[in-house]
Amino acid sequence: MPAALPIRNRPIRIAVVGLGQIAELMLPPYLAHPDVEIVAACDSNAERLDRWRPAFGGAAMTTSLDELLAMPDVDIVDVLVPTPLHGDVGVRVLEAGHHLQLQKPIARTLEDCDRLLAAATANGALLRVLEDYVFFPPLVRLREIVRSGELGDAVGLHMKVVNTGRGGWDVLPTAYEWQLEQTKDGRGMLVFDHAWHQLAVATWFFGPIRSIVGWIGETEVVPGFALDAPATLAWEHHNGLRATLDITLAVDTYWKSDFYSCDERVEVTCARGSVRCNRISAAGRQEPSLEIYKDGEVRSFHTLADGGDAGFIASTQHMVHVLRGETSEVVMDGASARHVLVALLAGLDSSADGVHLRHLD
Ligand SMILES: NC(=O)c1ccc[n+]([C@@H]2O[C@H](COP(=O)([O-])OP(=O)(O)OC[C@H]3O[C@@H](n4cnc5c(N)ncnc54)[C@H](O)[C@@H]3O)[C@@H](O)[C@H]2O)c1
């Protein structure tokens, strides 16, 4: 049986599975949070356990998932393994009687996604998908501004990602291995893995998507290996709002970043003006992270927390609120994550079939 919720009057006890690249962003907010205790960690690669052992104090460390799942006194398991393993590892966590937090994308296939949702329901467990972008403070502020109506009705959403090979941290080679493997069946690193963030943000802004079209190209980066860009997705929400996302590969461009090095923009155009987020992962051109244009004037935000880790910190805080029963909004719950996956797969299918509009209903 999963831990009874809400959890009050004691720390939240987390077990982590997978201590690779994203653990570098996920774990520091746990370690810094007074209400969170990392009680156990598992990675099939013992070197990754050694990387974190000094920071984890008395936490149990193991290379065996079975061993971790048999441990008592675990409230929630945070799964940070490669996406192709989300279905199998996530279902095992749920069937072992734990609440589950899973990285985005929820799964590589709808079948795995549905197995996860069914296992969560059958075991009475919480399933939360970690989508840090919907906690990134400039995007949170942007959404508030649009919803306030001060710029009139929203009439369009424009998103852009420029990926590069320069700047930011050195990603673990093992993280690239499985990501590159994924590209082979058309669910690749730049569109399937990364555009997940943008579709999650779009649905969080404007609700479900009703139609989508994808036009996905490829660029050879090393002989015999191509990445899934340039790529464009265009879609319409049920509320009628149209949106576009452009993904470009500019291999030799340098972006300043302490984390991943892609440059990202999100702009919502409203009837009387617009509001634009100028960075997410990388610092981009060092503009203020949020700007409003209205009636011939620009208003800039200079003090929002806008580092590449800011969304992870805020998401951790929210997860604690959920487990403490201080909010009923899971963000993202399984159903919301499933909708993002359905839309993303429809966009990929439309490209594969010759760029035809796909209706989700
Ligand atoms: N939120 C974000 O912005 C963001 C960014 C990057 C990655 N991610 C997601 O995080 C997940 C992991 O990505 P990553 O880049 O950290 O990959 P990674 O390859 O660097 O790390 C995965 C880790 O899991 C371990 N592992 C693999 N199988 C295991 C198993 N069965 N049991 C225990 N450990 C196992 C590996 O040894 C490795 O250390 C993916 O789903 C990815 O999409 C999210």
The ligand as an ORCA input file, in Angstrom:
! r2SCAN-3c Opt
* xyz 0 1
  N      13.062     17.693    -17.173
  C      14.023     17.855    -18.054
  O      14.256     18.953    -18.502
  C      14.844     16.672    -18.472
  C      16.123     16.877    -19.005
  C      16.886     15.756    -19.330
  C      16.380     14.476    -19.178
  N      15.114     14.337    -18.699
  C      14.523     12.994    -18.575
  O      15.164     12.288    -17.520
  C      15.239     10.905    -17.817
  C      16.696     10.450    -17.676
  O      17.507     11.171    -18.582
  P      19.070     11.390    -18.302
  O      19.512     12.398    -19.298
  O      19.309     11.633    -16.869
  O      19.642      9.964    -18.716
  P      21.015      9.280    -18.195
  O      21.284      8.173    -19.140
  O      22.065     10.314    -17.979
  O      20.640      8.698    -16.753
  C      19.859      7.549    -16.556
  C      20.426      6.787    -15.372
  O      19.568      5.682    -15.108
  C      20.377      4.543    -14.821
  N      19.583      3.357    -15.118
  C      19.231      2.867    -16.321
  N      18.445      1.792    -16.177
  C      18.288      1.600    -14.861
  C      17.569      0.649    -14.086
  N      16.834     -0.313    -14.663
  N      17.638      0.722    -12.738
  C      18.377      1.683    -12.148
  N      19.068      2.615    -12.838
  C      19.023      2.578    -14.176
  C      21.599      4.715    -15.716
  O      22.705      3.969    -15.244
  C      21.828      6.216    -15.643
  O      22.704      6.579    -14.600
  C      14.664     10.749    -19.223
  O      13.329     10.362    -19.152
  C      14.756     12.138    -19.808
  O      13.790     12.430    -20.800
  C      14.352     15.391    -18.328
*
